[in-house]
Amino acid sequence: MACVAVTWARPESTYTYKWDNINVDEILESNRLLKGYVDCLLGKGRCTPDGKALKETLPDALEHECVKCTGKQKSGADKVIRHLVNKRPDLWKELAVKYDPDNIYQARYKDKIDAVKGSA
């Protein structure tokens, strides 16, 4: 969840810059686009190439605190988390159940999550 919609893998020291210019705001403002990405991540729907790459990369980004994320990816991830926590808690919960069933990352990132609550 920490890097939803903005991290994609490549074998070098950072995830690819290829998607740094994705318009995260456009995705978050469109229920259709956001639901498409979430459904992909949850295994409930088809994945675009971007969604597939995100799905493959998300576990690594969560496990390693997004250390391979570019600055833009970290910024986008923060924006996505803020949006999901505050405006789409239903989707946040579904993603947490899938990607953090033992509450490991929710606990690890508690301060960051708490910091975005109430800030849209």
Sequence and secondary structure as in RCSB ss.txt:
>XXXX:A:sequence
MACVAVTWARPESTYTYKWDNINVDEILESNRLLKGYVDCLLGKGRCTPDGKALKETLPDALEHECVKCTGKQKS
GADKVIRHLVNKRPDLWKELAVKYDPDNIYQARYKDKIDAVKGSA
>XXXX:A:secstr
 TTTTT    SSSS  GGGTT  HHHHHH HHHHHHHHHHHHTSS   HHHHHHHHHHHHHHHTTTTT  HHHHH
HHHHHHHHHHHH HHHHHHHHHHH TTSHHHHHTHHHHHHHTT  
